[in-house]
């Protein structure tokens, strides 16, 4: 009897779990830093120096000369910012080299001077990498190898200022943080040590690129991948539309599901409405998606529908924020 009960429960759970499937779609999120919509060309400034970004502690020694990993990371962070701007499809970056003539008496960049140059060169704004902080274990690679470690933790944070030429707006001290576990040999053999030190230098540069890419992506709306669940069973229309949803044939899935929009069984009708919300979101019809999700939640009492409704409403607020950012400039 217990065996039969166990088989029944297992079969029921399998049936329930098999009623839903998942896929991934891309959705648009607003920019962290709202720039004017006409911003196209960004001057990228590397203002990270050994003076303003002292390493904590010094991570490696090469040829008896201290390596400041912050400076090494900053050099590659510039490339990360440039790549991020290219990925925006609407912006591009230019490396803007600075010297003593670009600073004011307070030691900070003089935006009045830079604005004048920017207008001559067709630059709409600046991204200034003003500081990078990296933290690695005390003693760096040498001590890590001497104690037989095979991993060395490296964490870095970049700080960025953004300046808009036309409006004079400044957005200051935005930051991003990343970490790497650097594999090392754990050997005190001189060749292994040199290889480990060189590998660490490469990881500083890789860290810098990721940091630069992350802060560069803050100045424009981004498309991100999100997961969505959908029902595969319930009514004939739900079953027929499941592959259409999976393949992204949103309009065909919607037409199919509408055949069972008023299905006589409440819980099964809620599944139809839930999948209709997904089909509408996929087509960019967010208001319709919210209406169908509201009906799925109220008519079927589904926890999944309630959660999805909150997600859709949050998406709508984000899109409204993007529109406000664009209209404000």
N, C-alpha and C positions, 0 to 999 in steps of 0.2 A: 504493500500500500504506500509506504514512504517513497519507494522508488517511483511509483506511478505519479505521486504528487510532485516529486522533484522534476520528473520529466515534463509534467504539465506546466510548472512554473518556469522552467527553462525555456520551453517552447513559447510561452507567453511573452517572456522578456525578449526573446529573439524576434518575435513578431513585432513587438512594440518598437524595438531598436531599428528594425529593418524598414519601418514606415517612414523614416526620415533619411535624407542624404544631404550632402553639402557640396558647395563649390565656392570659388573665389571670384570676386569682381573688383574693379578699381573704382574708388570714389575720390572726389576732390575735397581737399582740406584747405582752409584759408592760410595765408601767409602769417608767420609769427610776427614779422615786421612789415607793416603795411606801407609800401612805397607807392608813389603815383603810378597810375596805369601806363603812362607814357614813358616810364623809365626803361631805357633800352641798353645803354652802355655804362658799365660799372668799372671804375678804376680800382684795382686791387692793390692795397698798400701793405707791405710787410714791415711793421714797425716793432718787431720782436728783436731785442738785442740782449747781449749777455748782461747788460746793466739792468734792464727792466724785467728780465725773465731768468733769474738765477735758478739753477737746477737744485733739486732737493731729493737726495744728495747727488753728487757727481756720480754718474753711472758707470763710467768706463775710463780706462787710461790707454791711450794709443800713442806710442812713441814718446812716452813720459809727458804727454801733453793732455790736459784735461779736455774732455769732450762735453760741451754743453748740449745735451739732448734737446733742450727747448729750442735752441737756434736751429739745430738740424731738422727738427720737426716742423718749424715754421717755414723753412724753405720749401718743403713739400706741401704744406698746408695751402700755400698760394695756388699750387696746381689743383688741389681739391676744390677750392672756391671757383676757379675757372671752369672746371668740369661741371660743377653744379649749375653755374650760370648757363653753360651750353645746353644742359639738360632741360632748362626752363623753356627752351625754344623761342622765347621772346626777348631774351637778354644775351648779352655777351660781355666778357670781361677783358680788360687790358691791364697788364702789369704796369703800375705807376711807381717808378723809382723816386725815392725821396732823398733829400740832402739837407744840410743845415739851413738853407734859405727857406725851407718850408715850415720851419718852427717859429713860434712866437717867443717872447721873453720868458714866458712861464714854462717853457720846455715842451709844450703841447703843440700838435699840428695847428697851423694857422689856416683855418678854413677859408678865410677871405682871400689869401694868396692862392690856395688850391682852387677855389671857385673860378678865379680869373683864368687860370691855366685850363681848367676843365672846359670852360666855354669855348676856348680856342680849339680844343681837341675834340669837341663834341661829346664830352663825358657828362652823363646825367647824375651820377652819384658815386660815392666812394664806399668801399668796404675796407676798414682798417683792422688788420690783425694786430692788436695792441699788446697782447701778452699770451704766452703759453707756459703752463706749469706742468711739469712731469714729475712723477714720484716713482722711484724704484727702490728695491731693498738696499739698506745700508751696506756699503762695501761693493755693490754692483756685481759684475760677472766674476771677478777674481774670488771674492769671498764665497759666492754661491757655489762655484766649482770646488773650492777647497773643502766645503762642507758636504759635498756629494749631491747637491740639489740638481734636479733635472728640469725645473721650471723657474722662471724669473718673472714676477709680476711687474708690468709697466702700465701706469695709469697717467693719462694726460687730460688737461682741460685747456681750451682755447677761449680767449675773450675777444669779442669783436665790437667795433663801433661802426655805425652806418651813418653816412651824411648825404643829404639830398641837396644837390646844387641849386635847383630852382627855388625851393622853398626855404632853404637854410635849416631844415629840420635835422636833429641829431637823435639817433637811437644808440644808447651807450651800454656797454658791458653785457651784451648778450653772450651766452656761453654754451659750450657743448663739452661733454666728457666721454672718453672712450678708454677701454682697457685691453691689454693683450697679455696672454701668458706666453712668454718667450721660451721655446725649448732650448736647453743648453746641455752640453755633454756630461757635466758633472765630473770632468777630468781635470787634473792639474798639468797634463801634458801641454807643452808650450804651443804646439800646433793646434791642439783642440781649443786652448784658451784664445788664441788669435782668431780662430774661426768663430768662436762664440761671441767675441767682442765685435767682429764684423757683422754677425747676424743681428746683434743688438742694435747696431747703427742702422741696419736696414729696417728693423722694427720701429725705430724712432721715426723714420721717414714714412713708413706705412701708417703709423699712428697719426702723423701730421696730415697726411692726405685725407684720412677719414674725418678728422676734426674739421679740416677746411671744407670738405664736402658738406658736412652736416650744418655748419653755420651758413655756408653759401646758400643752402636750400631754404633758409629761414625767410628769405626776402621775396618769395613768390609762392603762389598756391601750388600744392603738390598733389599728385595722384598717388594713392596708396592702396595696397591690396587689403581687402577685408573678406572674412568668411561669412557665408550665408547658408542657412539650413533650409531645406524645403521638404514637403511631404511627397512620398512616392505612391502611397495607397490611400484609399478613402472612397473615391467615386470613380466612375469610368473616365471622366475628364482629367482627374488628378493622375491617374495611371497613364493616360495617353499623352499628357503634357510633360511628364517627368523628363524625358530625353530632350525635349525642346528647351526646358529650363537649363538643363545641364550644358547644352551646346550654345546657349545664349540666343536662341531664337525667340526673343521676348514677345514680339507681336503675334506670332503663331501660337505661342503658349497661352497668351491672353485670350485670343479668340476661342481656343479649345476650352479653357477653364470657364469662360463665360457661359458655356452650355449648361454647367451645373451650378451657376451662381445662386439659384434658389432651391438647391437640393433639399429634399424634405426632412432629412435627418440632420439635426442641429450640429453635432460634433463633426460630421463629415462635411457639412456645408462650411464650417469654420476652416477646415483644411483647404477647401477650394479658395476661400477668401484670402487666406494667408498666402497661398501661392500666387494669387492675383496681385497681391501687394508686391511680391518679389518681381513679377513680370513687369509691373509698372515702374518700379525702381530701376530695373535694368534698362528701361526705355527713357529714363530721366524724368518721368512723370511723378515727381515726389509727392505732390498734393494728392493725386489719385492713390498712390501707394499708402499714404497715411489713412485715407478714408477706408480702404479695404482692410488695413491692419486693425483699425478701430472696430470695424464690424466683426473681424475674426476674434478679437479679444472679448467684445461684448456679447456676441451671439454664441461663442463656443467656450468662453472662460478659459482659454489656453494660456498657460504661463509663457510658452514660447512666443505667442502673439503679443503679449504684454511687453516682453523684453524687446521684440523687434520694433514695436511701436515707439518705444523710448529711443531706440537707435535711429529710426527715421526722423523723429522730431529733432534729435540732436543734429543730424545731417542737415536738416532744413535751416536750423539756426546758423550752422557754419556757412552754408551757401549765402544766407542773408548777410552775414558778416563780410564775405568776399564782395558782394554787391555794394555794401556800404563803403568798403575800402576803395573800390573803384570809383564810385560816384563822388566820394569826398575829395577826389583829386581830378 
